[in-house]
Amino acid sequence: MAISVSAFVGKTFVSKVTQGMWARLEQTEDGSEIVVRVGLVRDVVEFVGMIEFVRVLPRGRLVTRGYPFGSVEHGMRVMLLRSPVSGWIVEVNEKLREKPELINEDPYGEGWIAVFRPINYEEDIKYFSELTK
């Protein structure tokens, strides 16, 4: 039975595969496709502390669900960012280069990390549970 992706658009989920990452399905501006915006869940951000540096793979890279696509750093602590979906990185939040603390200040808004074009919605959605902020 196929899963209706449209029922998930606009909602924010936590990935059961990648602890600490949220995922929000969004339609592109022209409405032609669904993309997934990802970031760190507030509880994880609070645990890590003030984020001082963010590294993310460049646009165009293919990442498999559960595998690292970047990292965040605080002091001597480094946390790998693991992708909640399999897909192509289509956008990286460039604001984080100059102001990584946006993740601490607004983890579900301006502190998003990357946008993916998923390659298998039905498989990825099985690993989501709705986030209560």
C-alpha positions as CSV (number, residue, x, y, z in Angstrom):
1,M,0.0,0.0,0.0
2,A,1.5,3.4,-1.0
3,I,1.9,6.1,1.6
4,S,0.4,9.5,0.7
5,V,3.3,11.9,0.9
6,S,1.0,14.9,0.7
7,A,-0.4,14.0,4.2
8,F,3.1,14.6,5.6
9,V,3.9,18.0,3.8
10,G,4.3,20.9,6.3
11,K,4.6,18.7,9.4
12,T,7.8,18.3,11.4
13,F,9.0,14.8,12.3
14,V,11.8,13.2,14.4
15,S,13.7,10.5,12.6
16,K,13.8,7.2,14.4
17,V,17.1,6.4,12.6
18,T,19.0,9.5,13.3
19,Q,18.6,10.5,16.9
20,G,18.3,14.2,17.4
21,M,17.4,15.2,13.8
22,W,14.1,16.6,12.7
23,A,12.7,16.5,9.2
24,R,10.0,18.7,7.6
25,L,8.6,17.8,4.2
26,E,8.0,20.9,2.0
27,Q,6.9,21.6,-1.5
28,T,9.2,23.5,-3.7
29,E,8.1,27.0,-4.7
30,D,6.8,25.8,-8.1
31,G,5.0,22.9,-6.5
32,S,6.8,20.4,-8.7
33,E,8.5,18.3,-6.0
34,I,8.7,17.5,-2.3
35,V,12.0,18.3,-0.4
36,V,13.0,17.6,3.2
37,R,14.4,20.3,5.3
38,V,16.4,19.0,8.3
39,G,17.9,20.3,11.6
40,L,18.7,19.4,15.2
41,V,16.0,18.8,17.7
42,R,15.9,21.4,20.6
43,D,16.7,18.8,23.3
44,V,19.9,17.8,21.5
45,V,20.9,21.5,20.9
46,E,20.5,22.1,24.6
47,F,22.6,19.1,25.5
48,V,25.4,20.0,23.1
49,G,25.6,23.6,24.2
50,M,26.4,26.7,22.2
51,I,27.3,25.5,18.7
52,E,30.5,27.1,17.5
53,F,31.0,25.6,14.1
54,V,29.0,23.7,11.5
55,R,30.3,21.6,8.7
56,V,27.9,20.2,5.9
57,L,28.6,18.4,2.7
58,P,28.1,20.5,-0.4
59,R,25.1,20.7,-2.6
60,G,24.9,17.9,-5.1
61,R,26.1,15.1,-2.8
62,L,24.1,12.0,-2.4
63,V,23.6,10.8,1.2
64,T,22.1,7.6,2.5
65,R,19.7,7.6,5.4
66,G,21.5,7.2,8.7
67,Y,24.9,8.3,7.3
68,P,26.8,11.5,8.2
69,F,26.3,14.6,6.0
70,G,28.1,17.0,8.4
71,S,28.9,17.8,12.0
72,V,28.4,20.5,14.6
73,E,31.1,21.5,17.2
74,H,31.0,22.9,20.7
75,G,34.4,23.2,22.5
76,M,36.0,19.7,22.3
77,R,32.6,18.1,21.5
78,V,31.8,17.1,17.9
79,M,28.5,15.6,16.9
80,L,27.9,13.9,13.5
81,L,24.8,15.0,11.6
82,R,23.2,11.9,10.2
83,S,20.7,12.2,7.4
84,P,17.1,11.2,8.2
85,V,16.5,10.5,4.5
86,S,18.3,9.1,1.5
87,G,18.7,11.8,-1.2
88,W,20.6,14.6,-2.8
89,I,21.6,17.7,-0.8
90,V,20.0,20.6,-2.7
91,E,20.5,23.4,-0.3
92,V,22.8,24.2,2.7
93,N,22.0,26.9,5.2
94,E,24.8,29.3,4.4
95,K,23.9,31.6,7.3
96,L,25.3,29.0,9.7
97,R,28.9,29.7,8.4
98,E,28.8,33.2,9.9
99,K,26.4,32.5,12.7
100,P,26.3,28.8,13.8
101,E,24.5,29.8,17.0
102,L,21.3,30.2,14.9
103,I,20.9,26.5,15.6
104,N,20.7,27.2,19.4
105,E,18.5,30.3,18.9
106,D,15.9,28.9,16.5
107,P,16.5,25.2,15.8
108,Y,13.2,24.7,13.9
109,G,13.3,27.9,12.0
110,E,16.4,29.9,10.9
111,G,18.7,27.2,12.4
112,W,17.8,24.6,9.8
113,I,20.9,22.8,8.4
114,A,20.2,21.4,5.0
115,V,17.5,20.5,2.4
116,F,17.4,17.1,0.7
117,R,15.6,15.9,-2.4
118,P,14.7,12.4,-1.2
119,I,15.0,9.4,-3.5
120,N,12.6,7.1,-1.7
121,Y,9.8,8.8,0.2
122,E,7.8,5.7,1.1
123,E,10.8,4.0,2.8
124,D,12.0,7.2,4.6
125,I,8.6,8.1,6.0
126,K,8.4,4.7,7.8
127,Y,11.2,6.0,10.1
128,F,9.4,9.3,11.1
129,S,7.4,10.0,14.2
130,E,5.7,13.4,14.6
131,L,7.6,16.0,16.7
132,T,6.0,17.8,19.6
133,K,8.0,21.0,20.0
